[in-house]
C-alpha cells in the first residue's frame, strides 16, 4: 500500500465494518476527504481519484467517464500516467501540456459522419480514421504530425491493442527551412529598441550567450552562477528530457546586462511586475512583443540558438564544443552547424586556388 500512496498521494483507505472505504484527501484542504466507489484495481480508479483530489463529486464524474476501450478512455488513461511521470520527474510538464492539448483536440474532432466525436469511437482506429484526424488540422501540418506522434506514444504506453494503429502513418509536414536565424543587423535593431537595464535586453544576452531554450531561460537566475578559477560560470540542467547538464563561463556581455537591471529577482528575466515569468510559453509571448517593438518579424528565441550555433561553427568550434554550449545530447545535431561552416571554408579555399587561372 505504501507504493500506492506514493503514486497516489492523498489516497487514505479506511477499514470499516470489514470493508474498505476508498478515501482521498482534497488537495489544498487535507481536512476534507472524498470517498470514491472503487479501489486501485478498477479501471475507473485513476479518473475518480484525480477528481476527488480536485474536490469533485465522484458520482457526477463516474457518470461522465469515457466508455471502456474508447479513444477518450485511452487518452484519459495515458494522460493520467504522463501526469504521474511528471510528478516523479520522469517527464516534463511542457510535454504533458502539449500532448494533453493535442490529444484532447483530436478526441473532440467530429467523426467522419459529422454526427459524433472521434473520442467516442473504439480506440482501435483504422488508418482512414487517423488520416481523418490529420485532415482536420488543415494547413497546420506540424500540429497534425505532432498529434499522430502523441497518439503513437499513447498506444505504445497503454498497450491495449495487439498492434499500434499509428504505425505506418506517414508524416505530412514539409519543413520550409525551420526557424529563421538572427543576423547581426537583427541583434543591433533589437538592442537599439531595448536599452541596457531592460528585461528585453537581458533576454537577448541570455539567449544569445547561453543558447538555452525558453523553458530554461524563464528559470535561470543568480542561483545558477558559480565561481571557479576566478571566473563566473553559469550552470543548469536543461528541462528538455535527455539534455546534458550545461556549464559555461558567463560572457562579459551577459554579465553586464544582468548587473544593469534595477530590480533583482529570483530569475534574471522579470515581467513588468518584477516577477519571474510563469513558464516558457508565457515568456515566448512577451518575446514576440519585444521583437515586434524592434520591427522584427518571425524572430524567436530558437532563432538565436541557431545563430549561436552558426557563429560557433564559423569560429572553428568543434561538434563536441557546440554540443556543450547548446546542450545537444548527440554530436549529430551539432554537426548541422559544423558541416555548413566547413563547406563554406572549403568553397573559399577552392575559389582561392583558381584565382590566378588564365583562360587566355
C-alpha positions in Angstrom: 0.0 0.0 0.0 3.0 2.3 0.6 3.7 2.3 -3.2 0.1 3.2 -3.9 0.4 6.2 -1.5 3.5 7.4 -3.4 1.8 7.1 -6.8 -1.5 8.5 -5.5 -0.7 11.0 -2.7 -3.7 11.7 -0.5 -5.2 8.2 -1.0 -6.1 7.1 2.5 -8.2 3.9 2.5 -10.0 3.1 5.8 -11.3 -0.2 7.2 -14.9 0.0 8.5 -17.1 -2.9 9.4 -15.0 -5.4 7.4 -15.0 -3.4 4.2 -12.6 -0.8 2.7 -13.6 2.8 2.2 -11.5 4.4 -0.6 -10.9 7.9 0.8 -9.0 10.7 -0.9 -7.8 13.9 0.7 -8.8 17.0 -1.3 -5.6 18.8 -2.5 -5.1 22.0 -0.5 -7.7 21.0 2.1 -6.3 18.0 4.0 -9.2 18.1 6.4 -11.7 17.3 3.7 -11.9 13.7 2.4 -13.9 12.4 -0.6 -15.0 8.7 -0.8 -14.8 7.1 -4.2 -16.7 4.0 -5.1 -13.8 1.8 -6.5 -10.3 0.8 -5.5 -7.0 0.8 -7.3 -7.7 -2.4 -9.2 -10.6 -0.8 -11.0 -10.0 0.9 -14.4 -12.0 3.9 -13.2 -9.9 4.4 -10.1 -7.4 6.9 -11.6 -10.0 9.2 -13.0 -12.1 9.1 -9.8 -9.0 9.6 -7.7 -7.9 12.8 -9.6 -11.5 14.1 -9.5 -11.6 13.6 -5.7 -8.3 15.4 -5.3 -9.9 18.3 -7.0 -12.9 18.0 -4.6 -15.4 17.0 -7.3 -18.4 14.8 -6.8 -17.4 11.2 -7.7 -21.0 10.2 -8.7 -21.1 13.0 -11.3 -17.6 12.2 -12.5 -18.4 8.5 -12.8 -21.4 9.2 -15.0 -19.2 11.2 -17.4 -16.4 8.7 -17.6 -15.5 7.7 -21.2 -16.8 4.3 -22.4 -14.4 1.5 -22.0 -11.9 1.0 -24.9 -12.9 4.3 -26.5 -10.3 6.8 -27.8 -11.4 9.1 -24.9 -10.7 6.3 -22.4 -7.3 5.6 -23.8 -6.3 9.2 -23.9 -7.5 9.8 -20.3 -5.6 6.8 -19.0 -2.4 7.8 -20.9 -2.6 11.4 -19.6 -3.0 10.1 -16.1 0.2 8.1 -16.4 2.0 11.0 -18.0 0.9 13.3 -15.2 2.3 10.7 -12.7 5.6 10.7 -14.7 5.8 14.5 -14.3 5.3 14.2 -10.6 8.1 11.7 -10.3 10.5 13.6 -12.6 10.2 11.1 -15.5 8.7 13.6 -18.0 8.5 17.3 -18.4 5.4 19.4 -17.6 5.8 21.0 -21.1 5.4 17.6 -22.7 2.3 16.9 -20.7 0.8 20.3 -21.6 1.5 19.9 -25.3 0.2 16.3 -25.5 -2.9 17.0 -23.5 -3.8 19.9 -25.8 -3.2 17.8 -29.0 -4.9 14.6 -27.8 -8.0 16.4 -26.3 -8.4 18.3 -29.6 -8.2 15.1 -31.6 -10.9 13.5 -29.4 -13.1 16.5 -29.8 -12.9 16.5 -33.6 -16.1 15.4 -35.4 -16.0 11.9 -36.7 -16.2 11.1 -40.5 -20.1 11.1 -40.4 -20.2 14.5 -38.7 -22.7 13.3 -36.1 -20.3 12.3 -33.3 -16.8 12.8 -31.8 -13.6 10.9 -32.6 -13.1 10.3 -28.9 -16.3 8.3 -28.7 -15.1 5.7 -31.2 -13.4 2.5 -30.3 -9.6 3.1 -29.8 -8.8 0.5 -32.5 -8.9 3.2 -35.2 -8.5 2.2 -38.9 -5.9 4.2 -41.0 -8.8 6.1 -42.6 -9.8 7.5 -39.2 -6.2 8.6 -38.4 -6.0 10.3 -41.8 -9.3 12.0 -40.9 -7.7 13.4 -37.8 -4.8 14.6 -39.9 -7.1 16.3 -42.4 -8.9 18.2 -39.6 -5.7 20.2 -38.9 -5.8 21.6 -42.5 -2.7 23.6 -43.3 -1.3 23.2 -39.8 0.6 20.1 -40.8 3.2 20.3 -38.0 0.3 20.0 -35.4 -1.1 17.1 -37.4 2.2 15.2 -37.2 2.6 16.0 -33.5 -0.9 14.7 -32.9 -0.1 11.4 -34.5 3.2 11.3 -32.6 1.3 11.8 -29.3 -1.3 9.2 -30.3 1.5 6.7 -31.1 3.0 7.3 -27.7 -0.4 6.8 -26.0 -1.0 3.5 -27.8 2.6 2.2 -27.0 2.3 3.2 -23.4 -1.2 1.7 -22.7 -0.6 -1.5 -24.8 -4.4 -2.0 -25.1 -4.2 -3.4 -28.6 -2.1 -6.1 -30.3 -0.8 -3.5 -32.8 -0.3 0.3 -32.7 -2.7 1.7 -35.4 -0.4 4.8 -35.8 2.5 2.7 -37.1 2.8 3.3 -40.9 1.0 6.6 -40.8 3.3 8.9 -42.8 4.3 12.5 -41.8 2.6 15.2 -43.7 4.6 18.3 -42.7 7.3 19.5 -45.0 9.8 21.8 -43.5 10.2 25.3 -45.0 13.6 25.8 -43.5 12.7 26.0 -39.9 13.3 28.9 -37.6 15.0 32.0 -39.1 18.4 32.6 -37.6 19.1 36.1 -36.3 21.5 38.3 -38.3 23.9 40.8 -36.8 21.5 43.5 -38.1 18.7 41.9 -36.2 20.6 41.9 -33.0 21.6 45.6 -33.4 18.0 46.6 -34.2 16.8 44.8 -31.1 19.4 46.4 -28.9 18.5 49.8 -30.2 14.9 49.3 -29.3 15.6 47.8 -25.9 18.4 49.6 -24.0 20.6 48.3 -21.2 18.7 47.7 -18.0 15.5 46.3 -19.6 14.3 42.7 -19.3 14.2 42.6 -23.1 18.0 43.2 -23.2 18.6 40.6 -20.5 16.6 38.1 -22.5 18.6 38.8 -25.7 22.0 38.5 -24.0 21.0 35.4 -22.0 19.6 33.6 -25.1 22.5 34.6 -27.3 25.3 33.8 -24.9 23.9 30.6 -23.3 21.9 29.1 -26.2 19.3 28.0 -23.6 15.7 27.1 -24.5 12.9 29.3 -23.5 11.8 26.9 -20.8 15.2 27.3 -19.2 15.6 31.0 -19.8 12.5 31.6 -17.8 14.1 29.9 -14.8 17.8 30.9 -14.9 19.0 33.3 -12.2 21.8 34.2 -9.9 21.5 30.9 -8.1 22.9 29.3 -11.3 26.1 31.3 -11.0 29.2 29.5 -9.8 32.7 31.0 -9.2 35.5 28.8 -10.5 39.2 29.6 -11.2 38.5 33.3 -10.7 35.7 33.3 -13.3 31.9 33.3 -13.1 30.3 30.3 -14.7 26.6 29.7 -15.3 25.3 26.1 -14.8 21.9 24.4 -15.2 20.2 21.2 -16.0 18.1 21.8 -19.2 14.4 20.8 -18.7 14.2 19.1 -22.1 14.3 15.3 -21.4 17.6 13.8 -22.5 19.6 17.0 -22.5 23.0 17.1 -20.9 24.0 19.3 -17.9 25.3 22.6 -19.1 28.2 24.6 -17.7 29.9 27.6 -19.4 31.8 30.8 -18.5 29.5 33.8 -18.3 30.1 36.1 -21.3 31.1 39.6 -20.2 28.2 41.0 -22.4 25.7 38.8 -20.4 27.2 39.7 -17.0 26.9 43.4 -17.9 23.3 43.0 -18.9 22.1 41.2 -15.8 24.0 43.5 -13.5 22.5 46.6 -15.2 18.9 45.8 -14.2 17.4 47.9 -11.4 15.3 45.1 -9.9 16.9 41.8 -8.7 14.6 38.8 -8.6 14.8 35.1 -8.3 15.3 34.9 -12.1 17.3 37.1 -14.5 14.3 37.9 -16.7 11.4 39.6 -14.9 8.0 40.7 -16.1 6.5 44.2 -15.7 5.6 43.4 -12.1 9.2 42.4 -11.3 8.2 38.8 -11.0 9.6 35.7 -12.9 7.7 34.5 -16.0 5.4 31.6 -15.2 6.9 29.3 -17.9 8.5 29.2 -21.3 5.2 29.8 -23.3 4.4 32.9 -21.3 7.9 34.3 -21.9 7.6 33.4 -25.6 4.6 35.6 -25.9 6.5 38.5 -24.4 9.5 37.8 -26.7 7.1 38.2 -29.7 6.1 41.6 -28.4 9.7 42.6 -27.8 10.8 41.6 -31.3 7.7 43.4 -32.8 8.7 46.5 -31.0 12.1 46.3 -32.6 10.5 46.0 -36.1 11.5 42.3 -36.4 9.2 39.6 -37.8 9.4 35.9 -37.2 12.3 36.2 -34.9 12.4 33.9 -31.9 14.5 32.6 -29.1 15.2 29.4 -31.0 16.4 31.6 -33.9 19.1 32.9 -31.5 20.1 29.3 -30.7 20.6 28.7 -34.5 22.5 31.9 -34.8 24.8 31.0 -31.9 25.4 27.5 -33.4 26.4 29.1 -36.7 28.6 31.7 -35.0 30.5 29.0 -33.1 30.9 26.8 -36.1 32.2 29.7 -38.2 34.7 30.5 -35.4 36.0 26.9 -35.7 34.3 25.3 -32.8 34.1 21.5 -32.9 30.9 19.5 -32.8 31.6 18.5 -29.2 32.2 22.1 -28.2 28.9 23.2 -29.8 27.3 20.2 -28.0 28.4 21.6 -24.7 27.1 25.1 -25.3 23.7 24.1 -26.8 23.1 21.1 -24.6 22.8 18.7 -27.5 22.7 15.0 -26.5 24.3 13.9 -29.7 27.1 15.3 -32.0 24.8 14.6 -34.9 22.7 17.6 -34.1 25.7 19.9 -33.7 27.1 18.6 -37.0 24.4 20.6 -38.8 26.4 23.7 -37.9 29.9 22.5 -38.4 29.3 20.9 -41.8 27.8 24.1 -43.1 30.8 26.1 -41.9 33.2 23.5 -43.3 31.6 23.7 -46.7 31.9 27.5 -46.7 35.6 27.3 -45.8 36.3 24.6 -48.4 34.4 26.7 -51.0 36.5 29.7 -50.1 39.7 27.7 -50.3 38.7 26.2 -53.7 38.0 29.6 -55.2 41.2 31.0 -53.9 43.1 28.2 -55.6 41.9 29.2 -59.0 42.2 33.0 -58.5 45.2 33.1 -60.9 43.7 30.8 -63.6 44.1 32.4 -67.0 42.0 31.1 -69.9 43.9 33.3 -72.4 
